[in-house]
Amino acid sequence: MPLHPEIQAILDAMNALPGPPAHEVPVAEARAGHIAEAEQLSGEGEPVAEVRDVMVPSAGGEVPVRLLVPEDAQGVVAYIHGGGWMMGSIDTFDAPLRRLANASGATVAAIEYRLSPEHAFPAALDDCLAAIGWLAAQGGPLAIAGDSAGGNLAAVCARRLRGEVDLRLQALIYPVTDAGLNRPSFREFGNGYGLSAAQVRRIWGYYLDGADGGVPDASPLRADDLTGVAPAFVITAEADVLRDEGEAYVDALREAGVAVEHVRWPGTARAATSRRSAHGDCVARSTCGCRR
């Protein structure tokens, strides 16, 4: 299926930009570009009934968590942002998560985990596990969600916390699931579709910093046993370098007897407006929450 005209226009403009490819942009510059992109793409955030910032203790120090509370909130969605484990924050994701809170009717708890390359695997995972454990201790229905690298962390947390935390749902938006980087979509969409194969290799290199990428805590697709994890809602994008590994994870969940709803968004790719970002944002939108 051809790309949606708006997506194609974004990709054409991005691919025509001068300058180095995204995987060669220094980390600090990529982060600055990501902030600018977030402001441009997300716009001004919607009002919510309450915004509260808390600090959650963890083994690596305190983890910032922002609670976005809509009117008559029911349940909590713990949200783990994307950005290749090296970019993003509760500030850059504030506007879309306000919309998610209002649309779902649930409090959205945005987790600001430590980023690579300054903090390599498993620092981000440890922060997310600590934050979700704290949220679970507050009581009430709890779901977990994340996009891209955040989808990776959400999937790992859902497996790690089964039997300990009553997660009602895991919502994974084009998740990173395997460090193998060898599936057909990785080759088919490795250049010219927003997120490149070279960028994916770079972010994995920073995140792992020499650690074994084959362990399930890094590559959730390689887990031996997924039985009993939370029901899943998974979105993949048709022209995405990571599409096939995300869909392989859907298959693995189903084989383990997990209830899964999967949507492949047709005619879409991860599209960024600037090469200065080291990742792209899929235009596919989703809402998830405890009312689902």
Residue pairs with C-beta under 8 A, 6 or more apart in sequence:
1 238
1 266
1 267
2 8
2 267
3 11
3 239
3 267
3 268
3 269
4 267
4 268
4 283
6 283
7 267
7 268
7 269
7 271
7 283
10 271
10 272
10 273
11 192
11 193
11 194
11 269
11 271
13 273
14 194
14 271
14 272
14 273
14 274
14 275
15 192
17 274
17 275
19 275
19 276
20 275
21 196
21 198
21 275
22 30
22 196
22 198
22 199
22 272
22 275
22 276
22 277
22 278
22 279
23 196
23 198
23 199
23 201
23 202
23 278
25 33
25 275
25 276
25 278
27 86
27 117
27 206
27 278
29 276
30 86
30 87
30 276
30 277
30 278
31 86
31 87
32 276
33 274
33 275
33 276
33 277
34 83
34 87
34 88
34 92
34 276
34 277
34 278
34 279
35 91
35 92
36 274
36 276
37 272
37 273
37 274
37 276
37 277
37 281
38 92
38 93
38 95
40 273
41 273
41 281
42 93
42 94
42 95
42 96
43 95
44 95
45 94
45 95
45 98
45 99
46 95
46 98
46 99
46 102
47 98
48 68
48 69
48 70
48 98
48 101
48 102
49 69
49 70
49 71
49 73
50 67
50 68
50 69
51 66
51 67
51 68
51 69
52 66
52 67
52 69
53 64
53 65
53 66
53 67
53 90
54 64
54 65
54 66
54 67
55 62
55 63
55 64
55 65
56 62
56 63
56 64
56 65
56 130
56 131
56 134
57 63
57 130
57 134
58 126
58 127
58 129
58 130
58 131
59 126
59 130
60 114
60 119
60 123
60 126
60 127
63 111
63 112
63 113
63 127
63 130
63 131
64 90
64 111
64 112
65 90
65 109
65 110
65 111
65 112
65 131
65 134
65 135
66 90
66 94
66 97
66 109
66 110
66 112
67 107
67 108
67 109
68 94
68 97
68 98
68 100
68 101
68 107
68 108
68 109
68 110
69 101
69 107
70 101
70 102
70 104
70 105
70 106
70 107
72 105
73 101
73 105
73 106
73 107
74 105
74 106
74 140
74 141
74 290
74 291
75 105
75 106
75 107
75 140
75 141
75 142
75 143
75 168
75 289
75 290
75 291
76 106
76 107
76 108
76 109
76 135
76 138
76 140
76 141
76 142
76 143
76 290
77 100
77 101
77 104
77 106
77 107
77 108
77 109
77 142
77 143
77 144
77 145
77 171
77 288
77 289
77 290
78 109
78 111
78 128
78 131
78 132
78 135
78 142
78 143
78 144
78 145
78 154
79 93
79 97
79 100
79 108
79 109
79 110
79 111
79 144
79 145
79 146
79 150
80 111
80 113
80 128
80 144
80 145
80 146
80 150
80 151
80 153
80 154
80 157
81 88
81 89
81 90
81 92
81 93
81 110
81 111
81 146
81 147
81 150
82 88
82 146
82 147
82 148
82 149
82 150
82 151
82 173
82 279
83 92
83 115
83 148
83 149
83 150
83 278
83 279
84 148
84 149
84 199
84 202
84 203
84 206
84 207
84 278
84 279
85 115
85 116
85 124
85 149
85 203
85 206
85 207
86 115
86 116
86 117
86 203
86 206
86 207
86 278
87 115
87 277
87 278
87 279
88 115
88 150
89 112
90 110
90 111
90 112
93 110
94 110
97 108
97 110
98 108
100 108
100 287
100 288
100 289
101 107
101 108
103 287
103 289
104 287
104 288
104 289
104 290
104 291
104 292
105 289
105 291
106 141
106 143
106 289
106 290
106 291
109 131
109 135
111 127
111 128
111 131
111 132
112 127
113 123
113 124
113 125
113 127
113 128
113 131
113 153
114 123
114 124
114 127
115 124
116 123
116 124
116 203
116 206
116 207
116 209
117 206
117 209
120 206
120 207
120 208
120 209
120 210
120 211
121 207
121 208
121 209
121 211
121 217
121 218
122 211
122 217
122 218
124 153
124 207
125 153
125 156
125 157
125 217
128 153
128 154
128 157
129 157
129 160
129 161
132 142
132 144
132 157
132 161
132 165
133 161
133 164
133 165
135 142
136 142
136 161
136 164
136 165
136 166
141 166
141 168
141 290
142 165
142 166
142 167
142 168
142 290
143 167
143 168
143 169
143 170
143 171
143 230
143 288
143 289
143 290
143 292
144 154
144 157
144 158
144 167
144 169
144 170
144 171
144 230
145 154
145 169
145 170
145 171
145 172
145 173
145 288
146 152
146 153
146 154
146 155
146 171
146 172
146 173
146 175
147 173
147 174
147 175
147 282
148 173
148 174
148 175
148 176
148 242
148 279
149 176
149 203
149 207
150 173
151 172
151 173
151 174
151 175
151 176
151 177
151 246
152 175
152 176
152 177
152 220
154 170
154 171
154 172
154 175
155 170
155 172
155 175
155 177
155 220
155 249
156 216
156 217
156 218
156 220
158 167
158 170
158 229
158 230
158 232
159 216
159 220
159 223
159 226
159 229
160 217
161 167
162 228
162 229
162 230
163 228
167 229
167 230
168 230
168 231
168 290
168 292
169 230
169 231
169 232
169 233
169 288
169 289
169 290
169 292
170 229
170 230
170 231
170 232
170 233
171 232
171 233
171 234
171 286
171 288
172 232
172 233
172 234
172 235
172 246
172 249
173 234
173 235
173 282
173 284
173 286
174 235
174 236
174 237
174 240
174 242
174 243
174 246
174 270
174 282
174 284
175 220
175 234
175 242
175 246
175 249
176 200
176 242
176 245
177 219
177 220
177 221
177 242
177 245
177 246
177 248
177 249
178 219
178 220
178 221
178 222
178 245
178 248
179 204
179 208
179 213
179 214
179 218
179 219
180 213
180 214
180 219
180 245
181 197
181 200
181 201
181 204
183 244
183 245
183 248
184 244
185 240
185 241
185 242
185 243
185 244
185 245
186 197
186 200
186 241
186 242
186 244
186 245
187 197
189 239
189 240
189 241
189 243
189 269
190 196
190 197
190 198
190 241
191 197
193 239
193 240
193 241
193 269
193 270
193 271
194 240
194 269
194 270
194 271
194 272
194 280
195 240
195 241
195 242
195 270
195 272
195 279
195 280
196 241
197 241
199 278
199 279
200 241
200 242
202 278
203 278
203 279
204 213
207 218
208 218
211 218
212 218
213 219
214 222
215 222
216 222
216 223
216 224
220 249
221 245
221 248
221 249
221 252
223 252
225 256
226 252
226 253
226 255
226 256
226 258
227 256
227 257
227 258
228 258
229 253
229 256
229 258
230 258
231 258
231 259
231 260
232 250
232 253
232 258
232 259
232 260
232 261
233 260
233 261
233 262
233 263
233 286
233 288
233 292
234 246
234 247
234 249
234 250
234 253
234 260
234 261
234 262
234 263
235 262
235 263
235 264
235 265
235 282
235 284
235 286
236 242
236 243
236 246
236 247
236 250
236 262
236 263
236 264
236 265
237 243
237 264
237 265
237 268
237 269
237 270
237 282
237 284
238 264
238 265
238 266
238 267
238 268
238 269
239 267
239 268
239 269
240 246
240 268
240 269
240 270
240 282
241 270
243 264
247 262
247 264
250 260
250 262
253 260
254 260
263 284
263 286
265 282
265 283
265 284
268 282
268 283
268 284
269 280
269 282
270 279
270 280
270 281
270 282
271 280
271 281
271 282
271 283
272 279
272 280
272 281
